[in-house]
C-alpha cells in the first residue's frame, strides 16, 4: 500500500529572505509523497520568482496566484486545488523539522478520522525571542504534550497554525477556509473544537516558528486584540454559554470592557465583577461593577475571566476551585 498524499497549503507575500529555507525544509522531508500548493498573495518583491524556480525543479510544487486578497482567500484557493487525503498548513517564513510530515501523517493514520495531529513548536529569531513569545511557546507545547489543547482555548490560539494535520473530510466538516473571520488560525481551532476533533498528544519538536518585526501576525490589523476577543465571545456564546445560568464578567480592564460592551450590544444580561476597590460601585457603560463576592449570591453562575495578571489569575482559579467550580464549564479564562 502506497503512502497517502499529503497536501501542504502555503500562502506567501514578500518573504523572499525566508522562502529558500522554508522550501528546502519541505523538499528534504523524510516523507516524500506530498504536494505543495503555494499561493502568491500579490508579492512585490522577488518571492514569486524564487518559488517559480523551485517549482520548475520539483513537480510536487504547484505555484498559484491569489485572485483575491489575503491569507484566507489564498488558503481557500490552495485547498480547492489540493488533491491529498491529508491536509496541513505551512508558513512561508518557517522551517519544517525533517520528520514533520512523517510524524503528523502516521499519527493521524493510526488514530483515524476525527482527530487532529499536532507537534511541538520552537520560536527562533535573529534578534532573540521575547518573554511573551517564550511563555506562549511553553504554554502551547505543554498543552500539545497532553493533547489538552481545547482546555484553554479561550486564552489564546491553542493549536499552532503551521503545525497541524487533519483528514480532508474532517477539514470539510469544519467548513475548511470558508469563513471570512480573522485571525483565521484561531477561528479554525475553534471549529476543530466545535467538530470535536480529538487532539493527538505529541512530544516531538516538528516546527521552527520564525519571529521578526514585520511578521503578519505582528503588523496586520486582523491580528489585533479586538479580533481575538470577538472570536472568543462568538464561540463561547455558540458552544459553551448556558442561557439558563447567570453570566458574570470578571475584570474591568481593556478586555473586560470590550467583552462587556459586546454583551450589552447583544442584550445578553450579565453581572460585572472585579476585585479592584477603586472600581467597585462605579458604573461603566451604565453597568455597575460589583465585588467578586457577588458570585456567591448567584445561582450556579458561569464566569468569563478577563484579568490578565498571572498572579491574579492563580488567585481567581483557586477561588473557583474552592467553590467546586470547573474550568470550561463554570469559568472561562479569556486571557
C-alpha positions as YAML, in Angstrom:
chain: A
units: angstrom
residues:
- id: 1
  name: UNK
  ca: [0.00, 0.00, 0.00]
- id: 2
  name: UNK
  ca: [1.47, 3.36, -1.04]
- id: 3
  name: UNK
  ca: [1.83, 6.28, 1.31]
- id: 4
  name: UNK
  ca: [-1.17, 8.66, 1.15]
- id: 5
  name: UNK
  ca: [-0.76, 12.04, -0.46]
- id: 6
  name: UNK
  ca: [-0.31, 14.98, 1.93]
- id: 7
  name: UNK
  ca: [-1.29, 18.44, 0.69]
- id: 8
  name: UNK
  ca: [0.70, 21.34, 2.15]
- id: 9
  name: UNK
  ca: [-1.08, 24.69, 1.85]
- id: 10
  name: UNK
  ca: [1.16, 27.77, 1.94]
- id: 11
  name: UNK
  ca: [0.27, 31.41, 1.27]
- id: 12
  name: UNK
  ca: [3.17, 33.83, 0.84]
- id: 13
  name: UNK
  ca: [3.72, 37.53, 0.43]
- id: 14
  name: UNK
  ca: [7.07, 39.31, 0.32]
- id: 15
  name: UNK
  ca: [9.04, 36.63, 2.16]
- id: 16
  name: UNK
  ca: [11.97, 36.38, -0.27]
- id: 17
  name: UNK
  ca: [14.52, 36.28, 2.56]
- id: 18
  name: UNK
  ca: [12.94, 33.18, 4.12]
- id: 19
  name: UNK
  ca: [11.46, 31.19, 1.26]
- id: 20
  name: UNK
  ca: [14.62, 29.22, 0.32]
- id: 21
  name: UNK
  ca: [14.98, 27.82, 3.86]
- id: 22
  name: UNK
  ca: [11.27, 27.06, 4.01]
- id: 23
  name: UNK
  ca: [11.15, 25.31, 0.64]
- id: 24
  name: UNK
  ca: [14.36, 23.39, 1.28]
- id: 25
  name: UNK
  ca: [12.92, 22.08, 4.55]
- id: 26
  name: UNK
  ca: [9.87, 20.78, 2.67]
- id: 27
  name: UNK
  ca: [11.88, 19.17, -0.12]
- id: 28
  name: UNK
  ca: [14.11, 17.46, 2.47]
- id: 29
  name: UNK
  ca: [11.19, 15.80, 4.29]
- id: 30
  name: UNK
  ca: [11.66, 12.11, 5.09]
- id: 31
  name: UNK
  ca: [8.04, 11.61, 3.99]
- id: 32
  name: UNK
  ca: [8.09, 12.16, 0.25]
- id: 33
  name: UNK
  ca: [4.51, 11.75, -1.01]
- id: 34
  name: UNK
  ca: [3.42, 15.36, -0.69]
- id: 35
  name: UNK
  ca: [2.24, 18.21, -2.85]
- id: 36
  name: UNK
  ca: [2.89, 21.84, -2.01]
- id: 37
  name: UNK
  ca: [0.16, 24.20, -3.14]
- id: 38
  name: UNK
  ca: [1.81, 27.57, -2.65]
- id: 39
  name: UNK
  ca: [-0.10, 30.77, -3.38]
- id: 40
  name: UNK
  ca: [1.39, 34.19, -4.04]
- id: 41
  name: UNK
  ca: [-0.72, 36.85, -2.31]
- id: 42
  name: UNK
  ca: [0.38, 39.78, -4.50]
- id: 43
  name: UNK
  ca: [4.07, 39.89, -3.59]
- id: 44
  name: UNK
  ca: [6.00, 42.96, -4.70]
- id: 45
  name: UNK
  ca: [9.49, 41.55, -4.09]
- id: 46
  name: UNK
  ca: [11.29, 38.59, -5.72]
- id: 47
  name: UNK
  ca: [9.28, 35.97, -3.83]
- id: 48
  name: UNK
  ca: [7.34, 34.73, -6.86]
- id: 49
  name: UNK
  ca: [10.48, 34.19, -8.93]
- id: 50
  name: UNK
  ca: [12.13, 32.28, -6.08]
- id: 51
  name: UNK
  ca: [9.19, 29.87, -5.78]
- id: 52
  name: UNK
  ca: [8.89, 29.62, -9.57]
- id: 53
  name: UNK
  ca: [12.48, 28.40, -9.78]
- id: 54
  name: UNK
  ca: [11.80, 25.71, -7.16]
- id: 55
  name: UNK
  ca: [8.57, 24.66, -8.91]
- id: 56
  name: UNK
  ca: [10.44, 24.12, -12.18]
- id: 57
  name: UNK
  ca: [12.81, 21.72, -10.42]
- id: 58
  name: UNK
  ca: [10.23, 19.79, -8.38]
- id: 59
  name: UNK
  ca: [6.89, 18.79, -9.88]
- id: 60
  name: UNK
  ca: [5.40, 18.37, -6.41]
- id: 61
  name: UNK
  ca: [5.35, 22.17, -6.05]
- id: 62
  name: UNK
  ca: [2.37, 23.93, -7.63]
- id: 63
  name: UNK
  ca: [2.62, 27.73, -7.73]
- id: 64
  name: UNK
  ca: [-0.57, 29.80, -7.97]
- id: 65
  name: UNK
  ca: [-1.50, 33.47, -7.77]
- id: 66
  name: UNK
  ca: [-4.22, 34.64, -5.42]
- id: 67
  name: UNK
  ca: [-7.07, 36.14, -7.44]
- id: 68
  name: UNK
  ca: [-8.45, 37.59, -4.22]
- id: 69
  name: UNK
  ca: [-6.62, 39.25, -1.35]
- id: 70
  name: UNK
  ca: [-5.38, 38.00, 1.99]
- id: 71
  name: UNK
  ca: [-4.44, 34.75, 3.70]
- id: 72
  name: UNK
  ca: [-7.96, 33.33, 3.84]
- id: 73
  name: UNK
  ca: [-8.58, 33.60, 0.12]
- id: 74
  name: UNK
  ca: [-5.12, 32.23, -0.60]
- id: 75
  name: UNK
  ca: [-5.76, 29.24, 1.67]
- id: 76
  name: UNK
  ca: [-9.17, 28.73, 0.07]
- id: 77
  name: UNK
  ca: [-7.61, 28.60, -3.39]
- id: 78
  name: UNK
  ca: [-4.87, 26.24, -2.21]
- id: 79
  name: UNK
  ca: [-7.36, 23.85, -0.62]
- id: 80
  name: UNK
  ca: [-9.65, 23.86, -3.67]
- id: 81
  name: UNK
  ca: [-6.64, 22.95, -5.81]
- id: 82
  name: UNK
  ca: [-5.25, 20.28, -3.48]
- id: 83
  name: UNK
  ca: [-5.74, 16.54, -4.02]
- id: 84
  name: UNK
  ca: [-4.39, 14.96, -0.82]
- id: 85
  name: UNK
  ca: [-6.40, 12.95, 1.69]
- id: 86
  name: UNK
  ca: [-4.40, 14.68, 4.44]
- id: 87
  name: UNK
  ca: [-4.13, 18.45, 4.75]
- id: 88
  name: UNK
  ca: [-1.61, 20.62, 6.58]
- id: 89
  name: UNK
  ca: [-0.55, 24.28, 6.58]
- id: 90
  name: UNK
  ca: [2.88, 25.79, 6.34]
- id: 91
  name: UNK
  ca: [4.03, 29.38, 6.70]
- id: 92
  name: UNK
  ca: [6.46, 30.63, 4.07]
- id: 93
  name: UNK
  ca: [8.86, 32.09, 6.64]
- id: 94
  name: UNK
  ca: [9.16, 28.97, 8.82]
- id: 95
  name: UNK
  ca: [11.15, 25.72, 8.75]
- id: 96
  name: UNK
  ca: [9.95, 22.11, 9.00]
- id: 97
  name: UNK
  ca: [11.76, 19.51, 11.05]
- id: 98
  name: UNK
  ca: [12.85, 16.76, 8.57]
- id: 99
  name: UNK
  ca: [10.39, 14.26, 10.09]
- id: 100
  name: UNK
  ca: [7.47, 16.66, 10.46]
- id: 101
  name: UNK
  ca: [5.22, 15.23, 7.74]
- id: 102
  name: UNK
  ca: [6.17, 11.64, 8.61]
- id: 103
  name: UNK
  ca: [5.20, 12.13, 12.25]
- id: 104
  name: UNK
  ca: [1.98, 14.05, 11.58]
- id: 105
  name: UNK
  ca: [0.62, 11.74, 8.90]
- id: 106
  name: UNK
  ca: [1.49, 8.48, 10.69]
- id: 107
  name: UNK
  ca: [-0.08, 9.63, 13.95]
- id: 108
  name: UNK
  ca: [-3.18, 10.61, 12.03]
- id: 109
  name: UNK
  ca: [-3.35, 7.33, 10.11]
- id: 110
  name: UNK
  ca: [-3.06, 5.42, 13.40]
- id: 111
  name: UNK
  ca: [-5.74, 7.49, 15.13]
- id: 112
  name: UNK
  ca: [-8.14, 7.68, 12.16]
- id: 113
  name: UNK
  ca: [-10.62, 10.33, 11.17]
- id: 114
  name: UNK
  ca: [-11.99, 12.63, 13.84]
- id: 115
  name: UNK
  ca: [-8.51, 13.61, 15.03]
- id: 116
  name: UNK
  ca: [-6.06, 16.45, 14.54]
- id: 117
  name: UNK
  ca: [-2.37, 15.59, 14.54]
- id: 118
  name: UNK
  ca: [-0.01, 18.05, 16.26]
- id: 119
  name: UNK
  ca: [3.63, 18.65, 17.11]
- id: 120
  name: UNK
  ca: [5.73, 20.85, 19.34]
- id: 121
  name: UNK
  ca: [6.99, 24.21, 18.05]
- id: 122
  name: UNK
  ca: [10.11, 26.28, 18.65]
- id: 123
  name: UNK
  ca: [10.29, 30.04, 18.12]
- id: 124
  name: UNK
  ca: [13.52, 31.41, 16.69]
- id: 125
  name: UNK
  ca: [14.67, 34.88, 15.69]
- id: 126
  name: UNK
  ca: [17.83, 36.69, 14.66]
- id: 127
  name: UNK
  ca: [17.19, 39.20, 17.44]
- id: 128
  name: UNK
  ca: [16.11, 36.83, 20.20]
- id: 129
  name: UNK
  ca: [12.69, 35.77, 21.46]
- id: 130
  name: UNK
  ca: [10.70, 37.96, 23.83]
- id: 131
  name: UNK
  ca: [9.46, 36.67, 27.18]
- id: 132
  name: UNK
  ca: [5.90, 36.82, 25.84]
- id: 133
  name: UNK
  ca: [6.64, 34.51, 22.92]
- id: 134
  name: UNK
  ca: [8.72, 32.21, 25.12]
- id: 135
  name: UNK
  ca: [5.78, 31.88, 27.54]
- id: 136
  name: UNK
  ca: [3.39, 31.27, 24.66]
- id: 137
  name: UNK
  ca: [5.64, 28.55, 23.25]
- id: 138
  name: UNK
  ca: [5.91, 26.83, 26.64]
- id: 139
  name: UNK
  ca: [2.14, 27.08, 27.22]
- id: 140
  name: UNK
  ca: [1.30, 25.78, 23.75]
- id: 141
  name: UNK
  ca: [3.77, 22.90, 23.91]
- id: 142
  name: UNK
  ca: [2.53, 21.95, 27.38]
- id: 143
  name: UNK
  ca: [-0.99, 21.57, 26.02]
- id: 144
  name: UNK
  ca: [0.20, 19.65, 22.95]
- id: 145
  name: UNK
  ca: [2.15, 17.14, 25.04]
- id: 146
  name: UNK
  ca: [-1.09, 16.25, 26.80]
- id: 147
  name: UNK
  ca: [-3.40, 16.63, 23.82]
- id: 148
  name: UNK
  ca: [-5.39, 19.04, 26.00]
- id: 149
  name: UNK
  ca: [-5.31, 21.97, 23.56]
- id: 150
  name: UNK
  ca: [-9.01, 22.77, 23.94]
- id: 151
  name: UNK
  ca: [-8.79, 23.03, 27.73]
- id: 152
  name: UNK
  ca: [-7.55, 26.64, 27.48]
- id: 153
  name: UNK
  ca: [-8.84, 27.54, 24.04]
- id: 154
  name: UNK
  ca: [-10.35, 30.83, 25.21]
- id: 155
  name: UNK
  ca: [-6.97, 32.14, 26.44]
- id: 156
  name: UNK
  ca: [-5.01, 32.10, 23.16]
- id: 157
  name: UNK
  ca: [-4.89, 30.19, 19.88]
- id: 158
  name: UNK
  ca: [-4.14, 26.75, 21.32]
- id: 159
  name: UNK
  ca: [-3.14, 24.99, 18.08]
- id: 160
  name: UNK
  ca: [-0.15, 26.32, 16.16]
- id: 161
  name: UNK
  ca: [-1.38, 27.41, 12.72]
- id: 162
  name: UNK
  ca: [1.53, 25.84, 10.77]
- id: 163
  name: UNK
  ca: [1.78, 22.62, 12.82]
- id: 164
  name: UNK
  ca: [-1.40, 20.57, 12.44]
- id: 165
  name: UNK
  ca: [-2.72, 17.95, 10.06]
- id: 166
  name: UNK
  ca: [-6.25, 16.63, 9.53]
- id: 167
  name: UNK
  ca: [-8.04, 14.33, 7.13]
- id: 168
  name: UNK
  ca: [-9.61, 16.17, 4.19]
- id: 169
  name: UNK
  ca: [-13.10, 15.01, 5.18]
- id: 170
  name: UNK
  ca: [-12.68, 16.44, 8.68]
- id: 171
  name: UNK
  ca: [-11.48, 19.78, 7.35]
- id: 172
  name: UNK
  ca: [-14.50, 19.95, 5.05]
- id: 173
  name: UNK
  ca: [-16.76, 19.11, 8.01]
- id: 174
  name: UNK
  ca: [-15.17, 22.07, 9.83]
- id: 175
  name: UNK
  ca: [-16.02, 24.31, 6.84]
- id: 176
  name: UNK
  ca: [-12.35, 24.50, 5.84]
- id: 177
  name: UNK
  ca: [-11.32, 28.07, 4.99]
- id: 178
  name: UNK
  ca: [-14.74, 29.40, 4.03]
- id: 179
  name: UNK
  ca: [-15.48, 31.76, 6.95]
- id: 180
  name: UNK
  ca: [-14.06, 35.25, 6.42]
- id: 181
  name: UNK
  ca: [-13.01, 35.65, 10.03]
- id: 182
  name: UNK
  ca: [-9.59, 36.70, 11.29]
- id: 183
  name: UNK
  ca: [-7.40, 35.57, 12.93]
- id: 184
  name: UNK
  ca: [-8.13, 32.66, 10.60]
- id: 185
  name: UNK
  ca: [-5.98, 30.16, 12.53]
- id: 186
  name: UNK
  ca: [-7.80, 30.86, 15.80]
- id: 187
  name: UNK
  ca: [-11.19, 30.61, 14.10]
- id: 188
  name: UNK
  ca: [-10.24, 27.24, 12.61]
- id: 189
  name: UNK
  ca: [-9.04, 26.00, 16.00]
- id: 190
  name: UNK
  ca: [-12.48, 26.79, 17.42]
- id: 191
  name: UNK
  ca: [-14.09, 24.91, 14.56]
- id: 192
  name: UNK
  ca: [-11.89, 21.88, 15.30]
- id: 193
  name: UNK
  ca: [-13.20, 22.19, 18.86]
- id: 194
  name: UNK
  ca: [-16.80, 22.58, 17.67]
- id: 195
  name: UNK
  ca: [-16.47, 19.50, 15.46]
- id: 196
  name: UNK
  ca: [-14.93, 17.64, 18.44]
- id: 197
  name: UNK
  ca: [-11.79, 16.59, 16.60]
- id: 198
  name: UNK
  ca: [-9.58, 14.95, 19.20]
- id: 199
  name: UNK
  ca: [-6.04, 16.30, 19.59]
- id: 200
  name: UNK
  ca: [-3.36, 13.61, 19.34]
- id: 201
  name: UNK
  ca: [-0.71, 14.22, 22.04]
- id: 202
  name: UNK
  ca: [2.84, 14.73, 20.81]
- id: 203
  name: UNK
  ca: [6.21, 15.29, 22.46]
- id: 204
  name: UNK
  ca: [8.13, 15.73, 19.19]
- id: 205
  name: UNK
  ca: [9.50, 19.08, 18.05]
- id: 206
  name: UNK
  ca: [8.28, 19.35, 14.46]
- id: 207
  name: UNK
  ca: [8.17, 23.02, 13.54]
- id: 208
  name: UNK
  ca: [10.51, 26.00, 13.78]
- id: 209
  name: UNK
  ca: [8.46, 29.19, 14.00]
- id: 210
  name: UNK
  ca: [10.25, 32.33, 12.87]
- id: 211
  name: UNK
  ca: [9.62, 35.64, 14.61]
- id: 212
  name: UNK
  ca: [10.57, 39.02, 13.15]
- id: 213
  name: UNK
  ca: [9.32, 42.59, 13.33]
- id: 214
  name: UNK
  ca: [7.32, 42.61, 10.07]
- id: 215
  name: UNK
  ca: [5.62, 39.23, 10.52]
- id: 216
  name: UNK
  ca: [1.93, 39.41, 9.55]
- id: 217
  name: UNK
  ca: [0.67, 38.42, 12.99]
- id: 218
  name: UNK
  ca: [2.61, 41.36, 14.45]
- id: 219
  name: UNK
  ca: [1.63, 44.03, 11.95]
- id: 220
  name: UNK
  ca: [-1.75, 43.34, 10.33]
- id: 221
  name: UNK
  ca: [-4.93, 44.80, 11.86]
- id: 222
  name: UNK
  ca: [-6.64, 41.39, 11.55]
- id: 223
  name: UNK
  ca: [-4.45, 40.14, 14.40]
- id: 224
  name: UNK
  ca: [-5.26, 42.98, 16.80]
- id: 225
  name: UNK
  ca: [-6.61, 42.14, 20.24]
- id: 226
  name: UNK
  ca: [-10.22, 43.09, 19.46]
- id: 227
  name: UNK
  ca: [-10.36, 40.47, 16.67]
- id: 228
  name: UNK
  ca: [-9.28, 37.77, 19.11]
- id: 229
  name: UNK
  ca: [-11.90, 38.87, 21.63]
- id: 230
  name: UNK
  ca: [-14.65, 38.86, 19.02]
- id: 231
  name: UNK
  ca: [-13.83, 35.26, 18.06]
- id: 232
  name: UNK
  ca: [-13.65, 34.16, 21.71]
- id: 233
  name: UNK
  ca: [-17.04, 35.67, 22.51]
- id: 234
  name: UNK
  ca: [-18.65, 34.35, 19.32]
- id: 235
  name: UNK
  ca: [-17.71, 30.75, 20.04]
- id: 236
  name: UNK
  ca: [-18.34, 31.00, 23.78]
- id: 237
  name: UNK
  ca: [-21.91, 32.12, 23.13]
- id: 238
  name: UNK
  ca: [-22.34, 29.43, 20.49]
- id: 239
  name: UNK
  ca: [-20.67, 26.47, 22.20]
- id: 240
  name: UNK
  ca: [-20.33, 26.92, 25.97]
- id: 241
  name: UNK
  ca: [-22.74, 29.59, 27.20]
- id: 242
  name: UNK
  ca: [-25.73, 28.21, 29.12]
- id: 243
  name: UNK
  ca: [-28.60, 30.67, 28.76]
- id: 244
  name: UNK
  ca: [-30.26, 29.17, 31.82]
- id: 245
  name: UNK
  ca: [-27.39, 30.21, 34.08]
- id: 246
  name: UNK
  ca: [-26.43, 33.74, 35.19]
- id: 247
  name: UNK
  ca: [-23.31, 35.10, 33.47]
- id: 248
  name: UNK
  ca: [-20.59, 37.20, 35.06]
- id: 249
  name: UNK
  ca: [-17.65, 39.08, 33.57]
- id: 250
  name: UNK
  ca: [-14.67, 39.26, 35.94]
- id: 251
  name: UNK
  ca: [-12.35, 42.18, 35.23]
- id: 252
  name: UNK
  ca: [-12.70, 45.77, 34.04]
- id: 253
  name: UNK
  ca: [-9.53, 46.37, 32.05]
- id: 254
  name: UNK
  ca: [-9.43, 46.69, 28.26]
- id: 255
  name: UNK
  ca: [-10.57, 43.12, 27.65]
- id: 256
  name: UNK
  ca: [-13.27, 43.25, 30.32]
- id: 257
  name: UNK
  ca: [-14.64, 46.49, 28.95]
- id: 258
  name: UNK
  ca: [-14.61, 45.12, 25.40]
- id: 259
  name: UNK
  ca: [-16.49, 41.97, 26.39]
- id: 260
  name: UNK
  ca: [-18.96, 43.96, 28.50]
- id: 261
  name: UNK
  ca: [-19.64, 46.32, 25.60]
- id: 262
  name: UNK
  ca: [-20.20, 43.40, 23.21]
- id: 263
  name: UNK
  ca: [-22.55, 41.62, 25.62]
- id: 264
  name: UNK
  ca: [-24.53, 44.80, 26.21]
- id: 265
  name: UNK
  ca: [-24.88, 45.38, 22.46]
- id: 266
  name: UNK
  ca: [-26.22, 41.82, 22.11]
- id: 267
  name: UNK
  ca: [-28.64, 42.41, 25.01]
- id: 268
  name: UNK
  ca: [-27.16, 39.49, 26.94]
- id: 269
  name: UNK
  ca: [-27.58, 40.04, 30.69]
- id: 270
  name: UNK
  ca: [-24.53, 39.71, 32.91]
- id: 271
  name: UNK
  ca: [-23.15, 40.75, 36.28]
- id: 272
  name: UNK
  ca: [-19.88, 42.68, 36.11]
- id: 273
  name: UNK
  ca: [-17.46, 41.89, 38.94]
- id: 274
  name: UNK
  ca: [-13.90, 42.75, 39.90]
- id: 275
  name: UNK
  ca: [-11.59, 42.83, 42.90]
- id: 276
  name: UNK
  ca: [-10.37, 46.40, 42.39]
- id: 277
  name: UNK
  ca: [-11.82, 48.52, 45.24]
- id: 278
  name: UNK
  ca: [-11.40, 51.69, 43.14]
- id: 279
  name: UNK
  ca: [-13.85, 50.36, 40.54]
- id: 280
  name: UNK
  ca: [-16.37, 48.55, 42.73]
- id: 281
  name: UNK
  ca: [-19.61, 50.55, 42.92]
- id: 282
  name: UNK
  ca: [-18.81, 52.62, 39.84]
- id: 283
  name: UNK
  ca: [-20.63, 52.36, 36.52]
- id: 284
  name: UNK
  ca: [-19.08, 51.77, 33.11]
- id: 285
  name: UNK
  ca: [-21.37, 51.84, 30.06]
- id: 286
  name: UNK
  ca: [-24.18, 52.28, 32.58]
- id: 287
  name: UNK
  ca: [-23.38, 48.97, 34.26]
- id: 288
  name: UNK
  ca: [-22.41, 48.86, 37.94]
- id: 289
  name: UNK
  ca: [-19.31, 46.92, 38.97]
- id: 290
  name: UNK
  ca: [-19.65, 44.62, 41.96]
- id: 291
  name: UNK
  ca: [-17.23, 42.84, 44.23]
- id: 292
  name: UNK
  ca: [-16.36, 39.30, 43.19]
- id: 293
  name: UNK
  ca: [-18.18, 38.21, 46.35]
- id: 294
  name: UNK
  ca: [-21.35, 38.81, 44.32]
- id: 295
  name: UNK
  ca: [-20.66, 35.41, 42.73]
- id: 296
  name: UNK
  ca: [-21.71, 33.60, 45.90]
- id: 297
  name: UNK
  ca: [-25.16, 35.23, 45.67]
- id: 298
  name: UNK
  ca: [-25.81, 33.88, 42.18]
- id: 299
  name: UNK
  ca: [-27.38, 30.53, 41.45]
- id: 300
  name: UNK
  ca: [-24.91, 28.35, 39.52]
- id: 301
  name: UNK
  ca: [-23.20, 31.13, 37.54]
- id: 302
  name: UNK
  ca: [-20.85, 30.98, 34.59]
- id: 303
  name: UNK
  ca: [-17.92, 33.39, 34.51]
- id: 304
  name: UNK
  ca: [-15.79, 34.96, 31.80]
- id: 305
  name: UNK
  ca: [-12.46, 35.98, 33.34]
- id: 306
  name: UNK
  ca: [-10.62, 38.84, 31.59]
- id: 307
  name: UNK
  ca: [-7.95, 39.53, 34.23]
- id: 308
  name: UNK
  ca: [-4.53, 39.36, 32.54]
- id: 309
  name: UNK
  ca: [-2.18, 39.39, 35.57]
- id: 310
  name: UNK
  ca: [-0.86, 35.85, 36.07]
- id: 311
  name: UNK
  ca: [-0.71, 36.10, 39.87]
- id: 312
  name: UNK
  ca: [-4.28, 37.38, 39.96]
- id: 313
  name: UNK
  ca: [-5.32, 34.53, 37.66]
- id: 314
  name: UNK
  ca: [-3.93, 31.98, 40.10]
- id: 315
  name: UNK
  ca: [-5.86, 33.58, 42.94]
- id: 316
  name: UNK
  ca: [-9.05, 33.60, 40.85]
- id: 317
  name: UNK
  ca: [-8.57, 29.97, 39.79]
- id: 318
  name: UNK
  ca: [-8.04, 28.96, 43.43]
- id: 319
  name: UNK
  ca: [-11.23, 30.79, 44.36]
- id: 320
  name: UNK
  ca: [-13.23, 28.91, 41.73]
- id: 321
  name: UNK
  ca: [-11.71, 25.61, 42.86]
- id: 322
  name: UNK
  ca: [-12.70, 26.39, 46.46]
- id: 323
  name: UNK
  ca: [-16.26, 26.85, 45.20]
- id: 324
  name: UNK
  ca: [-16.08, 23.47, 43.39]
- id: 325
  name: UNK
  ca: [-16.37, 25.18, 40.00]
- id: 326
  name: UNK
  ca: [-14.84, 23.57, 36.93]
- id: 327
  name: UNK
  ca: [-12.82, 25.16, 34.14]
- id: 328
  name: UNK
  ca: [-14.52, 25.17, 30.70]
- id: 329
  name: UNK
  ca: [-17.87, 24.51, 32.37]
- id: 330
  name: UNK
  ca: [-18.26, 27.14, 35.10]
- id: 331
  name: UNK
  ca: [-15.44, 29.56, 34.29]
- id: 332
  name: UNK
  ca: [-13.51, 30.52, 31.16]
- id: 333
  name: UNK
  ca: [-10.26, 32.46, 31.07]
- id: 334
  name: UNK
  ca: [-10.30, 34.88, 28.14]
- id: 335
  name: UNK
  ca: [-6.65, 35.88, 28.67]
...
